[in-house]
Amino acid sequence: MRVLVAEDERMLADSVTEGLRHLGMAVDVCYDGDAALERVAVHRYDVVLLDRDLPRVHGDEICRRIAGDGGETRVLMLTAAAGIRDRVEGLGLGADDYLTKPFAFAELVARVHALARRARPSLPPVLCGAGVELDPAKRFASRDGRPLSLSPKQFAVLEVLLRAEERVVSPEELLEKAWDEHADPFTNTVRMTVMTLRKKLGPPPIVHTVPGAGYRLAT
């Protein structure tokens, strides 16, 4: 899952970013509206955590632009204003959900997962294929009933491959969806992560390399 945290309270933004990354999400962070607009123009995010009162470009304008693009990006608006009128206005701008500060991190995570499922309504909450079951919300994966101990990046790569449903996934797509914007596209990080994922999945191999194209999960 690719997430953007756009929040001008740096301690809050960095804390949320670190927590989501620990759960295996690819998370970018910015602290003003200009930077948020730059990132949504370049990357395809599943969910944007958007502070309504961002400096430079107001969160309302960013929300309007994301909604106006007609893409699958979902917006979770964050604000200290808890009144009904404020929530109604935020949702009226095109936000998909609304969370007032302060909030519990567990609730934030649950809402992010719910919004991501809405962005891909044809897929079930628990992904299955080749004997593998993966529950993104519970951070649990197993193969043939055997629990898998996966790192956050291995979990994220497996989730992308399961969502692809036997489609070939390029290394570039894996970088886009499983890593944040600081990942170096010229390193072998994708290849090494796939290699260690294969070892943890065990025999027979189900993650196949398609020469010159990428990787495919054989189901």
N, CA and C of each residue as an Amber inpcrd file, in Angstrom:
protein
   657
   0.8410000  -1.1850000   0.0000000   0.0000000   0.0000000   0.0000000
   0.8850000   1.2470000   0.0000000   0.5780000   2.2050000  -0.8600000
   1.3480000   3.4500000  -0.9470000   0.5360000   4.5640000  -0.2990000
   1.1290000   5.2430000   0.6830000   0.4260000   6.2560000   1.4690000
   1.2390000   7.5420000   1.4760000   0.5410000   8.6700000   1.4090000
   1.1630000   9.9730000   1.6020000   0.6340000  10.5810000   2.8920000
   1.5590000  11.0030000   3.7690000   1.1960000  11.7360000   4.9760000
   1.5200000  13.2070000   4.7270000   0.5010000  14.0510000   4.6540000
   0.6650000  15.4920000   4.4350000   0.1710000  16.2040000   5.6850000
   1.1120000  16.5780000   6.5420000   0.7880000  17.1130000   7.8600000
   1.8830000  18.0880000   8.2710000   1.4900000  19.3000000   8.7080000
   2.5040000  20.3050000   9.0400000   3.0310000  20.1940000  10.4720000
   2.3680000  19.4250000  11.3220000   2.9140000  19.1450000  12.6500000
   3.9460000  18.0380000  12.4950000   5.2090000  18.4260000  12.4530000
   6.2600000  17.4820000  12.0660000   6.3560000  16.2690000  12.9930000
   6.2430000  16.4870000  14.2760000   6.3430000  15.3490000  15.1950000
   5.2250000  14.3500000  14.9440000   4.0170000  14.8440000  14.7200000
   2.8880000  13.9690000  14.4260000   3.0940000  13.2710000  13.0910000
   3.4860000  14.0390000  12.0680000   3.6910000  13.4710000  10.7390000
   4.7490000  12.3720000  10.7610000   5.8750000  12.6450000  11.4230000
   6.9610000  11.6660000  11.4610000   6.5780000  10.4340000  12.2770000
   5.8230000  10.6370000  13.3450000   5.3890000   9.5100000  14.1650000
   4.4370000   8.5980000  13.3940000   3.4630000   9.1940000  12.7020000
   2.5240000   8.4080000  11.9050000   3.2630000   7.6850000  10.7740000
   4.1840000   8.3910000  10.1140000   4.9460000   7.8000000   9.0190000
   5.7390000   6.5920000   9.4960000   6.4320000   6.7460000  10.6110000
   7.2320000   5.6380000  11.1470000   6.3460000   4.4500000  11.5060000
   5.1930000   4.7240000  12.1100000   4.2910000   3.6440000  12.4860000
   3.7480000   2.8890000  11.2860000   3.3640000   3.6030000  10.2360000
   2.8290000   2.9570000   9.0350000   3.9150000   2.1770000   8.2990000
   5.1190000   2.7200000   8.2690000   6.2250000   1.9930000   7.6390000
   6.5240000   0.7040000   8.3800000   6.4160000   0.7380000   9.6860000
   6.6380000  -0.4600000  10.4910000   5.6210000  -1.5450000  10.1560000
   4.4460000  -1.1370000   9.6730000   3.4100000  -2.0860000   9.2690000
   3.5720000  -2.5360000   7.8220000   4.6540000  -2.1090000   7.1740000
   4.9470000  -2.5760000   5.8250000   4.4120000  -1.7090000   4.7080000
   3.8640000  -0.5450000   5.0400000   3.3560000   0.3430000   4.0020000
   4.4890000   1.2010000   3.4300000   4.3650000   1.5560000   2.1680000
   5.2940000   2.5000000   1.5470000   4.7470000   3.8970000   1.8000000
   5.4690000   4.6860000   2.5930000   4.9330000   5.9610000   3.0660000
   5.8640000   7.1090000   2.7100000   5.3200000   8.1270000   2.0610000
   6.0140000   9.3920000   1.8440000   5.4230000  10.4200000   2.7950000
   6.2200000  11.4300000   3.1270000   5.7440000  12.4460000   4.0660000
   6.1250000  13.8280000   3.5680000   5.2420000  14.8030000   3.7820000
   5.5400000  16.1940000   3.4630000   4.8340000  17.0680000   4.4810000
   5.2610000  18.3560000   4.5400000   4.8090000  19.2080000   5.6220000
   4.0970000  20.4770000   5.1500000   3.8490000  20.6180000   3.8600000
   3.1060000  21.7780000   3.3650000   2.3500000  21.3960000   2.0980000
   1.4380000  22.2740000   1.6890000   0.5680000  21.9730000   0.5630000
   1.2790000  21.9080000  -0.7730000   2.2880000  22.7580000  -0.9760000
   3.0380000  22.7140000  -2.2360000   3.6650000  21.3430000  -2.4450000
   4.3260000  20.8480000  -1.4050000   4.9780000  19.5460000  -1.5050000
   3.9550000  18.4280000  -1.7080000   2.7900000  18.5550000  -1.0810000
   1.7520000  17.5370000  -1.2440000   1.2650000  17.4750000  -2.6920000
   1.0510000  18.6360000  -3.2910000   0.6130000  18.6560000  -4.6850000
   1.6640000  18.0550000  -5.6130000   2.9400000  18.3280000  -5.3390000
   4.0120000  17.7610000  -6.1560000   3.9920000  16.2420000  -6.0930000
   3.7970000  15.7090000  -4.9140000   3.8540000  14.2540000  -4.7640000
   2.6410000  13.5520000  -5.3670000   1.4480000  14.0950000  -5.1950000
   0.2690000  13.4300000  -5.7860000   0.2890000  13.5290000  -7.3070000
   1.0550000  14.4850000  -7.8420000   1.1750000  14.5910000  -9.2900000
   2.1290000  13.5410000  -9.8530000   3.0470000  13.0650000  -9.0170000
   4.0840000  12.1420000  -9.4730000   3.7600000  10.6910000  -9.1330000
   3.2170000  10.4590000  -7.9360000   3.0050000   9.0940000  -7.4560000
   1.5290000   8.7380000  -7.4140000   1.2490000   7.4600000  -7.5330000
  -0.1130000   6.9480000  -7.4230000  -0.3060000   6.3950000  -6.0100000
  -0.9600000   7.1810000  -5.1780000  -1.1660000   6.7710000  -3.7940000
  -2.4990000   6.0430000  -3.6380000  -2.5010000   5.0580000  -2.7470000
  -3.7650000   4.4170000  -2.3890000  -4.5460000   5.3120000  -1.4380000
  -3.8350000   5.8790000  -0.4640000  -4.4810000   6.7260000   0.5430000
  -3.6010000   7.9420000   0.8170000  -4.2380000   9.1130000   0.9500000
  -3.5490000  10.3310000   1.3720000  -4.1160000  10.7530000   2.7150000
  -3.2420000  10.8520000   3.7220000  -3.6290000  11.3950000   5.0230000
  -3.3790000  12.8890000   4.9560000  -4.4380000  13.6630000   4.9010000
  -4.3430000  15.0770000   4.5440000  -4.7860000  15.9840000   5.6820000
  -3.8340000  16.7380000   6.2210000  -4.1680000  17.7570000   7.2070000
  -4.9480000  18.8750000   6.5060000  -6.0840000  19.2310000   7.0420000
  -6.9150000  20.2290000   6.3730000  -6.2840000  21.6140000   6.3930000
  -5.4650000  21.9000000   7.4290000  -4.9190000  23.2480000   7.5910000
  -3.4460000  23.3220000   7.1950000  -3.0990000  22.7460000   6.0770000
  -1.7160000  22.8110000   5.5900000  -1.3470000  24.2350000   5.1850000
  -0.0990000  24.6380000   5.3990000   0.3610000  25.9480000   4.9160000
   0.6330000  25.9130000   3.4130000   0.7740000  27.1250000   2.8220000
   1.0890000  27.3440000   1.3990000  -0.0900000  27.0120000   0.5040000
  -0.4860000  25.7400000   0.4460000  -1.7190000  25.3840000  -0.2650000
  -2.6190000  24.6860000   0.7470000  -3.8150000  25.2120000   0.9390000
  -4.7290000  24.6780000   1.9440000  -5.1420000  23.2490000   1.5910000
  -5.3850000  22.4530000   2.6430000  -5.8060000  21.0800000   2.4300000
  -7.0850000  20.9550000   1.6330000  -7.9860000  21.9440000   1.7460000
  -9.2320000  21.8980000   0.9810000  -8.9490000  21.8760000  -0.5220000
  -7.9980000  22.7020000  -0.9630000  -7.6700000  22.7660000  -2.3880000
  -7.0290000  21.4620000  -2.8560000  -6.1720000  20.8930000  -2.0360000
  -5.5330000  19.6190000  -2.4040000  -6.5850000  18.5280000  -2.5200000
  -7.5340000  18.5190000  -1.5820000  -8.6050000  17.5230000  -1.6160000
  -9.4370000  17.6580000  -2.8830000  -9.7620000  18.9000000  -3.2420000
 -10.5360000  19.1320000  -4.4670000  -9.8020000  18.5850000  -5.6890000
  -8.5060000  18.8310000  -5.7610000  -7.7350000  18.3810000  -6.9290000
  -7.6500000  16.8660000  -7.0040000  -7.4380000  16.2140000  -5.8540000
  -7.3840000  14.7520000  -5.8570000  -8.7250000  14.1670000  -6.2870000
  -9.8070000  14.7010000  -5.7260000 -11.1420000  14.2190000  -6.0900000
 -11.4510000  14.5100000  -7.5530000 -10.9870000  15.6680000  -8.0410000
 -11.2550000  16.0460000  -9.4220000 -10.5140000  15.2100000 -10.4410000
  -9.4160000  14.5830000 -10.0330000  -8.6630000  13.7410000 -10.9590000
  -9.4170000  12.4710000 -11.3260000 -10.3400000  12.0780000 -10.4840000
 -11.1470000  10.8890000 -10.7840000 -10.3950000   9.5840000 -10.6350000
  -9.2650000   9.5920000  -9.9350000  -8.4890000   8.3770000  -9.7510000
  -8.9780000   7.5580000  -8.5660000  -8.1870000   6.5580000  -8.1750000
  -8.5730000   5.6710000  -7.0850000  -8.0270000   6.1110000  -5.7320000
  -7.2780000   7.2070000  -5.6870000  -6.7130000   7.6790000  -4.4290000
  -7.8160000   8.0900000  -3.4630000  -7.7270000   7.5890000  -2.2350000
  -8.6950000   7.9230000  -1.1990000  -8.0720000   8.9320000  -0.2300000
  -8.8770000   9.8540000   0.2530000  -8.3930000  10.9180000   1.1320000
  -8.9850000  10.7560000   2.5260000  -8.1040000  10.6520000   3.5120000
  -8.5020000  10.6900000   4.9070000  -8.0820000  12.0410000   5.4550000
  -9.0580000  12.9010000   5.7140000  -8.7580000  14.2570000   6.1460000
  -8.5600000  14.2960000   7.6540000  -7.4660000  14.9460000   8.0700000
  -7.1310000  15.0890000   9.4810000  -7.3090000  16.5460000   9.8910000
  -7.9530000  16.7760000  11.0320000  -8.1670000  18.1510000  11.4810000
  -8.4440000  18.1910000  12.9780000  -8.1390000  19.3310000  13.5730000
  -8.4550000  19.5310000  14.9870000  -9.8920000  19.9750000  15.1770000
 -10.5680000  20.3790000  14.0880000 -11.9550000  20.8440000  14.1660000
 -12.8960000  19.6410000  14.2190000 -13.6280000  19.5200000  15.3060000
 -14.4450000  18.3220000  15.5200000 -15.9350000  18.5450000  15.3070000
 -16.3150000  19.7490000  14.9090000 -17.7360000  20.0350000  14.7430000
 -18.3510000  19.3310000  13.5570000 -19.6600000  19.1160000  13.6510000
 -20.3750000  18.4420000  12.5590000 -20.2370000  19.2340000  11.2650000
 -20.3410000  20.5620000  11.3520000 -20.2290000  21.3940000  10.1490000
 -18.8740000  21.2050000   9.4770000 -17.8060000  21.1170000  10.2900000
 -16.4770000  20.9170000   9.7200000 -16.3760000  19.5670000   9.0070000
 -16.9280000  18.5240000   9.6140000 -16.8810000  17.2000000   8.9920000
 -17.6700000  17.1850000   7.6950000 -18.8280000  17.8060000   7.7070000
 -19.6640000  17.8560000   6.5020000 -18.9340000  18.6040000   5.3810000
 -18.2950000  19.7250000   5.7280000 -17.5680000  20.4860000   4.7200000
 -16.4180000  19.6650000   4.1310000 -15.6880000  18.9690000   5.0020000
 -14.5750000  18.1640000   4.5300000 -15.0170000  17.0590000   3.5890000
 -16.0800000  16.3750000   3.9540000 -16.5880000  15.3160000   3.0880000
 -17.1580000  15.8850000   1.7980000 -17.7170000  17.0750000   1.8790000
 -18.2610000  17.7130000   0.6870000 -17.1920000  18.1120000  -0.3130000
 -15.9710000  18.2880000   0.1480000 -14.8620000  18.6360000  -0.7490000
 -14.3590000  17.4420000  -1.5400000 -14.7730000  16.2470000  -1.1350000
 -14.3250000  15.0420000  -1.8250000 -13.5380000  14.1040000  -0.9470000
 -13.3670000  14.4450000   0.3490000 -12.6780000  13.5320000   1.2610000
 -13.5180000  12.2660000   1.4370000 -12.8360000  11.1420000   1.6000000
 -13.5310000   9.8640000   1.7620000 -13.7890000   9.5300000   3.2210000
 -12.9990000  10.1210000   4.1060000 -13.1850000   9.8890000   5.5290000
 -12.6030000  11.0820000   6.2840000 -12.9130000  11.1570000   7.5700000
 -12.5850000  12.3370000   8.3540000 -12.1930000  11.8710000   9.7430000
 -11.0240000  12.3150000  10.2340000 -10.5550000  11.9080000  11.5480000
 -10.0630000  13.1360000  12.3030000 -10.5920000  13.3370000  13.5150000
 -10.2180000  14.5160000  14.2950000  -9.0310000  14.2070000  15.2070000
  -8.2170000  15.2340000  15.4220000  -7.0740000  15.1210000  16.3170000
  -7.5140000  15.5020000  17.7390000  -6.9220000  14.8710000  18.7500000
  -5.9770000  13.7490000  18.6690000  -6.7140000  12.4500000  18.3490000
  -6.0020000  11.4930000  17.7830000  -6.6290000  10.2270000  17.4180000
  -5.7340000   9.0770000  17.8770000  -6.3470000   7.9010000  17.9870000
  -5.5960000   6.6900000  18.3230000  -4.9800000   6.1290000  17.0440000
  -3.7110000   5.7500000  17.1180000  -3.0350000   5.2300000  15.9310000
  -3.7410000   3.9940000  15.3930000  -4.2450000   3.1400000  16.2720000
  -4.9380000   1.9240000  15.8290000  -6.1600000   2.2730000  14.9810000
  -6.8860000   3.3220000  15.3710000  -8.0490000   3.7330000  14.5770000
  -7.6110000   4.2780000  13.2260000  -6.5270000   5.0490000  13.2100000
  -6.0030000   5.5590000  11.9440000  -5.6650000   4.4110000  11.0010000
  -4.9740000   3.4010000  11.5010000  -4.5940000   2.2520000  10.6760000
  -5.8360000   1.5430000  10.1370000  -6.8330000   1.3440000  10.9850000
  -8.0580000   0.6730000  10.5520000  -8.7520000   1.4530000   9.4400000
  -8.7720000   2.7730000   9.5600000  -9.4140000   3.5960000   8.5270000
  -8.6090000   3.5670000   7.2310000  -7.2830000   3.5520000   7.3290000
  -6.4450000   3.4770000   6.1290000  -6.7120000   2.1780000   5.3810000
  -6.7650000   1.0690000   6.1140000  -7.0470000  -0.2170000   5.4660000
  -8.4410000  -0.2220000   4.8380000  -9.4050000   0.3460000   5.5130000
 -10.7690000   0.3850000   4.9760000 -10.8190000   1.1960000   3.6860000
 -10.1230000   2.3350000   3.6550000 -10.1060000   3.1620000   2.4480000
  -9.3870000   2.4590000   1.3090000  -8.3070000   1.7460000   1.6160000
  -7.5880000   1.0220000   0.5680000  -8.4690000  -0.0590000  -0.0460000
  -9.2860000  -0.7180000   0.7760000 -10.2030000  -1.7200000   0.2290000
 -11.2400000  -1.0740000  -0.6750000 -11.6760000   0.1230000  -0.3400000
 -12.6440000   0.8360000  -1.1830000 -12.0250000   1.2420000  -2.5130000
 -10.7220000   1.4670000  -2.5180000 -10.0390000   1.8130000  -3.7640000
  -9.9420000   0.6050000  -4.6880000 -10.0440000  -0.6140000  -4.0960000
  -9.9800000  -1.8360000  -4.8910000 -11.1510000  -2.7190000  -4.4860000
 -12.3710000  -2.3190000  -4.8170000 -13.5500000  -3.0030000  -4.2880000
 -13.7150000  -4.4370000  -4.7560000 -13.0680000  -4.8220000  -5.8560000
 -13.2470000  -6.1760000  -6.3660000 -12.4130000  -7.1980000  -5.6010000
 -11.4930000  -6.7540000  -4.7480000 -10.6210000  -7.6640000  -4.0260000
 -11.0940000  -7.8570000  -2.6010000 -11.0130000  -9.0920000  -2.0760000
 -11.4580000  -9.3580000  -0.7090000 -10.4480000  -8.8470000   0.3110000
 -10.8860000  -8.6750000   1.5770000  -9.9610000  -8.2260000   2.6190000
  -8.7950000  -9.1810000   2.8240000  -9.0430000 -10.5110000   2.7030000
  -7.9880000 -11.5160000   2.8140000  -7.6530000 -12.0120000   1.4190000
  -6.3850000 -11.8940000   1.0260000  -5.9450000 -12.2900000  -0.3040000
  -5.4550000 -13.7270000  -0.2750000  -5.8160000 -14.4980000  -1.3080000
  -5.4510000 -15.9130000  -1.3680000  -4.9170000 -16.2700000  -2.7450000
  -3.9680000 -17.2070000  -2.7700000  -3.4280000 -17.7000000  -4.0300000
  -2.2430000 -18.6030000  -3.7770000  -2.1590000 -19.7230000  -4.5140000
  -1.0480000 -20.6660000  -4.4250000  -0.8490000 -21.1830000  -3.0060000
  -1.9450000 -21.3480000  -2.2850000  -1.8450000 -21.8300000  -0.9220000
  -1.4870000 -20.7620000   0.0860000  -1.3370000 -19.5180000  -0.3830000
  -0.9650000 -18.4130000   0.4910000  -2.2220000 -17.6400000   0.8880000
  -2.3270000 -17.3020000   2.1670000  -3.3640000 -16.4110000   2.6590000
  -2.6930000 -15.2120000   3.3100000  -3.1500000 -14.0190000   2.9640000
  -2.5390000 -12.7990000   3.4820000  -3.6320000 -11.8340000   3.8930000
  -3.5660000 -11.4230000   5.1470000  -4.5360000 -10.4720000   5.6990000
  -3.7980000  -9.1740000   5.9980000  -3.9260000  -8.1550000   5.1100000
  -3.1930000  -6.8980000   5.3250000  -3.5510000  -6.2000000   6.6290000
  -4.8140000  -6.2540000   7.0270000  -5.2410000  -5.5410000   8.2330000
  -4.6450000  -6.1640000   9.4920000  -4.5700000  -7.4900000   9.5370000
  -4.0380000  -8.1770000  10.7110000  -2.5350000  -8.4340000  10.6130000
  -1.9430000  -8.0930000   9.4690000  -0.5070000  -8.2910000   9.2730000
  -0.1450000  -9.7590000   9.4470000  -0.9650000 -10.6450000   8.8600000
  -0.7410000 -12.0820000   8.9930000  -0.6920000 -12.7280000   7.6190000
   0.2620000 -13.6330000   7.4390000   0.3780000 -14.3750000   6.1880000
   0.7270000 -15.8220000   6.4970000   0.2160000 -16.7360000   5.6840000
   0.5160000 -18.1520000   5.8640000   0.5530000 -18.8360000   4.5130000
   1.2290000 -19.9750000   4.4560000   1.2080000 -20.8080000   3.2550000
   0.8670000 -22.2260000   3.6740000  -0.1890000 -22.7410000   3.0970000
  -0.6740000 -24.0870000   3.4250000  -0.8660000 -24.2410000   4.9350000
  -1.3440000 -23.1850000   5.5650000  -1.6090000 -23.2180000   6.9900000
  -0.4060000 -22.9480000   7.8650000   0.7670000 -22.7660000   7.2700000
   1.9970000 -22.5020000   8.0400000   2.2310000 -21.0060000   8.1150000
   2.2310000 -20.4180000   9.3220000   2.4580000 -18.9740000   9.4430000
   3.8120000 -18.5750000   8.8690000   3.8430000 -17.4210000   8.2070000
   5.0700000 -16.9180000   7.6090000   5.5740000 -15.7310000   8.4190000
   6.8570000 -15.7680000   8.7480000   7.4830000 -14.6590000   9.4540000
   8.1610000 -13.7610000   8.4300000   7.4700000 -12.6980000   8.0120000
   7.9390000 -11.8450000   6.9310000   8.3150000 -10.4680000   7.4490000
   9.3540000  -9.8960000   6.8520000   9.6890000  -8.5050000   7.1390000
   8.6260000  -7.6070000   6.5080000   8.5380000  -6.3410000   6.9140000
   7.5450000  -5.4490000   6.3100000   7.6420000  -5.3870000   4.7850000
   8.8510000  -5.3310000   4.2320000   8.9890000  -5.2330000   2.7830000
   8.6210000  -6.5500000   2.0990000   8.9870000  -7.6950000   2.7000000
   8.5930000  -8.9830000   2.1340000   7.0770000  -9.1220000   2.1310000
   6.4360000  -8.6880000   3.2070000   4.9770000  -8.7230000   3.2870000
   4.3730000  -7.8480000   2.1980000   4.9310000  -6.6560000   2.0130000
   4.3990000  -5.7280000   1.0180000   4.5500000  -6.2850000  -0.3950000
   5.7040000  -6.8870000  -0.7040000   5.9200000  -7.4690000  -2.0340000
   4.9490000  -8.6110000  -2.2790000   4.7590000  -9.4630000  -1.2820000
   3.8190000 -10.5710000  -1.4360000   2.4050000 -10.0560000  -1.6560000
   2.0310000  -8.9900000  -0.9620000   0.6990000  -8.4120000  -1.1540000
   0.5220000  -7.8850000  -2.5790000   1.5280000  -7.1890000  -3.1050000
   1.4520000  -6.6750000  -4.4740000   1.3060000  -7.8230000  -5.4710000
   2.0670000  -8.8960000  -5.2780000   2.0020000 -10.0360000  -6.1980000
   0.6420000 -10.7270000  -6.1210000   0.0920000 -10.8570000  -4.9280000
  -1.2300000 -11.4770000  -4.7930000  -2.3150000 -10.6160000  -5.4360000
  -2.2080000  -9.3070000  -5.2720000  -3.2020000  -8.4230000  -5.8700000
  -3.1220000  -8.4360000  -7.3960000  -1.9380000  -8.7330000  -7.9260000
  -1.7690000  -8.7520000  -9.3900000  -2.4670000  -9.9370000 -10.0350000
  -2.7720000 -10.9910000  -9.2660000  -3.5250000 -12.1400000  -9.7640000
  -2.8940000 -12.7360000 -11.0330000  -1.6530000 -13.1950000 -10.9140000
  -0.8850000 -13.8530000 -11.9740000  -0.3620000 -12.9020000 -13.0420000
  -0.7170000 -11.6140000 -12.9710000  -0.1210000 -10.6510000 -13.8940000
   1.3420000 -10.4440000 -13.5310000   2.1870000 -10.2250000 -14.5550000
   3.5970000  -9.9600000 -14.3130000   3.7500000  -8.5680000 -13.7110000
   4.5000000  -8.4770000 -12.6160000   4.7380000  -7.2110000 -11.9220000
   6.1970000  -6.8310000 -12.1280000   6.4330000  -5.6720000 -12.6930000
   7.7960000  -5.2320000 -12.9750000   8.4870000  -4.7780000 -11.6940000
   9.8350000  -4.7840000 -11.6700000  10.5470000  -4.2340000 -10.5180000
  10.1740000  -2.7800000 -10.2470000   9.9280000  -2.0180000 -11.3100000
   9.5430000  -0.6120000 -11.1470000   8.2030000  -0.4890000 -10.4260000
   7.2650000  -1.3840000 -10.7460000   5.9670000  -1.3430000 -10.0810000
   6.0940000  -1.7300000  -8.6110000   6.9590000  -2.7030000  -8.3190000
   7.1850000  -3.0820000  -6.9320000   7.8000000  -1.9250000  -6.1490000
   8.7540000  -1.2240000  -6.7610000   9.3430000  -0.0550000  -6.1030000
   8.2790000   1.0100000  -5.8320000   7.3870000   1.1990000  -6.8000000
   6.3500000   2.2270000  -6.6740000   5.3710000   1.9000000  -5.5510000
   5.0310000   0.6070000  -5.4030000   3.9640000   0.2420000  -4.4840000
   4.4460000  -0.2410000  -3.1180000   5.6790000  -0.7330000  -3.0360000
   6.1480000  -1.3220000  -1.7880000   7.2470000  -0.5200000  -1.1050000
   7.8250000   0.4500000  -1.7970000   8.8640000   1.2870000  -1.2120000
   8.4280000   2.7500000  -1.2630000   9.1020000   3.6080000  -0.4900000
   8.7610000   5.0200000  -0.5380000   9.6390000   5.7390000  -1.5600000
   9.5080000   7.0500000  -1.6430000  10.1680000   7.8170000  -2.6830000
  11.6860000   7.8710000  -2.5320000  12.2060000   7.4400000  -1.3900000
  13.6450000   7.4880000  -1.1690000  14.3570000   6.2300000  -1.6690000
  13.6050000   5.2410000  -2.1510000  14.2200000   4.0200000  -2.6590000
  15.0390000   4.3260000  -3.9140000  16.2270000   3.7470000  -3.9880000
  17.1050000   3.9350000  -5.1370000  16.7300000   2.9410000  -6.2330000
  16.2320000   3.4030000  -7.3750000  15.7970000   2.4870000  -8.4340000
  16.9450000   1.7170000  -9.0830000  18.1860000   2.1100000  -8.8050000
  19.3250000   1.4580000  -9.4400000  19.9860000   0.4120000  -8.5430000
  19.4060000   0.1390000  -7.3810000  19.9560000  -0.8900000  -6.5130000
  19.2620000  -2.2250000  -6.8040000  19.7760000  -3.2860000  -6.1750000
  19.1670000  -4.6060000  -6.3620000  18.2390000  -4.9470000  -5.2020000
  17.6850000  -3.9210000  -4.5500000  16.8580000  -4.1480000  -3.3720000
  15.6320000  -4.9970000  -3.6750000  15.0010000  -4.7960000  -4.8530000
  13.8240000  -5.5990000  -5.2050000  14.2280000  -7.0580000  -5.3770000
  15.3010000  -7.2960000  -6.1120000  15.7410000  -8.6730000  -6.3580000
  16.0840000  -9.3840000  -5.0620000  16.7740000  -8.7050000  -4.1480000
  17.1460000  -9.3230000  -2.8820000  15.9250000  -9.6040000  -2.0140000
  14.9470000  -8.6930000  -2.0260000  13.7330000  -8.9110000  -1.2430000
  12.9440000 -10.0900000  -1.7770000  12.8280000 -10.1920000  -3.0970000
  12.1260000 -11.3260000  -3.6990000  12.8510000 -12.6310000  -3.3800000
  14.1740000 -12.6130000  -3.4190000  14.9560000 -13.8150000  -3.1380000
  14.7120000 -14.3160000  -1.7120000  14.7290000 -13.3990000  -0.7440000
  14.4910000 -13.8130000   0.6410000  13.0330000 -14.2110000   0.8590000
  12.1130000 -13.5780000   0.1390000  10.7030000 -13.9540000   0.2260000
  10.5090000 -15.3840000  -0.2640000  11.1630000 -15.7370000  -1.3700000
  11.0610000 -17.1070000  -1.8990000  11.5100000 -18.1230000  -0.8450000
  12.6120000 -17.8320000  -0.1580000  13.1230000 -18.7580000   0.8530000
  12.1150000 -18.9520000   1.9760000  11.4680000 -17.8750000   2.3920000
  10.5100000 -17.9850000   3.4880000   9.2130000 -18.6750000   3.0570000
   8.8560000 -18.5260000   1.7860000   7.6630000 -19.2100000   1.2900000
   7.8880000 -20.7130000   1.2090000   9.1300000 -21.1290000   0.9490000
   9.4660000 -22.5430000   0.8920000   9.0640000 -23.2020000  -0.4120000
   9.4140000 -24.4970000  -0.5650000   9.0870000 -25.2230000  -1.7920000
   7.6360000 -25.6820000  -1.7940000   7.0990000 -25.9460000  -2.9950000
   7.6840000 -25.6260000  -4.3030000   7.6220000 -24.1260000  -4.5640000
   8.5250000 -23.6010000  -5.3920000   8.5470000 -22.1470000  -5.6290000
   7.2760000 -21.6660000  -6.3140000   6.7720000 -20.5130000  -5.8450000
   5.5640000 -19.9620000  -6.4640000   5.7890000 -18.5520000  -7.0070000
   6.9060000 -17.9280000  -6.6520000   7.2370000 -16.6140000  -7.2100000
   8.2250000 -16.8380000  -8.3440000   7.7730000 -16.6230000  -9.5730000
   8.5830000 -16.9020000 -10.7570000   9.1100000 -15.6060000 -11.3620000
  10.3330000 -15.6780000 -11.8380000  10.9310000 -14.5530000 -12.5530000
  10.5980000 -14.6680000 -14.0300000  10.1080000 -13.5940000 -14.5990000
   9.8510000 -13.5270000 -16.0410000  10.9680000 -12.6760000 -16.6360000
  11.9250000 -13.2900000 -17.3380000  13.1040000 -12.5530000 -17.8030000
  12.7420000 -11.2870000 -18.5740000  13.3710000 -10.1830000 -18.1750000
  13.1560000  -8.9150000 -18.8490000  11.8480000  -8.2300000 -18.5170000
  11.0310000  -8.8500000 -17.6660000   9.6960000  -8.2770000 -17.3840000
   9.4530000  -8.0660000 -15.9000000   9.7800000  -9.0470000 -15.0620000
   9.5100000  -8.8890000 -13.6420000   9.2030000 -10.2000000 -12.9650000
   8.1590000 -10.2170000 -12.1330000   7.8440000 -11.3770000 -11.3040000
   6.3560000 -11.6750000 -11.3770000   6.0650000 -12.9640000 -11.2000000
   4.6670000 -13.4060000 -11.2710000   4.4430000 -14.4710000 -10.2150000
   3.2880000 -14.4000000  -9.5550000   2.9270000 -15.4120000  -8.5820000
   2.1080000 -16.4910000  -9.2810000   2.6440000 -17.7020000  -9.3010000
   1.9610000 -18.8080000  -9.9640000   0.8920000 -19.3630000  -9.0390000
  -0.3720000 -19.2180000  -9.4230000  -1.4700000 -19.7210000  -8.6050000
  -2.1600000 -20.8970000  -9.2720000
